[in-house]
Amino acid sequence: MADLQIELAGIKSPNPFWLASAPPTNSGYQVQRAFEAGWGGAVWKTLGDPIINTSSRFAAVSFNGQRVAGFNNIELITDRPLEVNLREIYETKKRFPNHTIIASLMVEPKQEKWHEIVKRVEDVGVDGLELNFGCPHGMAERGMGAASGQVPELVKKQTYWAKEVAKTPVIVKLTPNITDITVTAEAAVNGGADAISMINTINSLAGVDIDTWNTIPHVGGKGAHGGYCGPAVKPIALNMVAECARNSTINVPISGIGGISNWQDTVEFLLMGATGVQVCTAAMHHGFRIVEDMIDGLSNYLDDKGIHSVMDLVGKSVQKYSDWGNLDLNYKVVARINNDTCINCNKCHIACEDTSHQCIDLLKDPIGKSVLKVREDDCVGCNLCSIVCPVDGAIDMVEVKTELSPMTWNERQTVLSTLQTSAVKLS
């Protein structure tokens, strides 16, 4: 059986599955139940000065029959006294010494505040710290969370303050509510971060009740923006992890967060540069025991691939991720329809005819049966038909060999620039 143990910035964990800092890690009771179920680690719900949370605080976005495709919350950091949390962290670590406990922290951007909380938290035996610079609501209005995380200089400065006294590894949790997450990731590294985690939740409004006209959720008839997470945000999170992983100046491990719901999602994040993953929404939707399937699935996947350690997956797809200008413009794929499998729903024809390149024809075969056929010379390989097709295997995207040599946009621009320079010299 493959080894599922990971090491992230010196922090060891029995497997890559951690619970993210969120409602599931609000108490010792919950974290201990999670460890009993098989979770390798937990990032304790963010500690700081206790706040008062609202009543009515969660909302979900369901789509086409799928419950909780997206999840929205307006909950803030812990509303429990710091002393209570610290006692429960100590008790939990004592009971589960081989499991990972990370303390998520959020305080005002003041050096003495960071020094104080780091020392107090480390005294109870945590394995590491996660600085929460990502929460987009409530705390941001108080100058913390995303309000700090959107300012590179504040990210760098507060990371440095934490590192001045920290004896355990410091992970910096980044906000996605920014134009370029690599800028704040670099700031964290420059401040001394041992690792980064991403993404925190995305600014959002889950919806509006069209009968009452109240926002969803609402608090006594008023609403506010919240943080969005769940399966819907996975592509955004995966991109941000990949952007940081391929940036040579961000040379620290990454803890991947955002829409991870199963072992397959985990593999994708690991391949794109994450050393481990953090999960929240899926656990809230299905309970702690989902980790059993995640562990089994990942273990079987590694065995099937002949991979001995999960750490061997980390970053293996990063080199395949690049800028658009480096893509081969002469590479060609076309759609081919398998009429033995096709159910003639015509969704591919409609999609292509109305919104793509009008290259799928409705024909009759020799016995008068309706068939669909792609005019390959006109097909641009956009993938739309295969995406909308409801039957697996009915449409294949097939690579077509051409006589053209590979040519990227960047190479093309270089050639054009050279020709223009030569033309100017000749004239």
Order of alpha helices (4+ residues) and beta strands (2+ residues): beta-beta-beta-alpha-beta-beta-beta-alpha-beta-alpha-beta-alpha-alpha-beta-alpha-beta-beta-beta-beta-beta-alpha-beta-alpha-beta-alpha-alpha-beta-alpha-beta-beta-alpha-beta-alpha
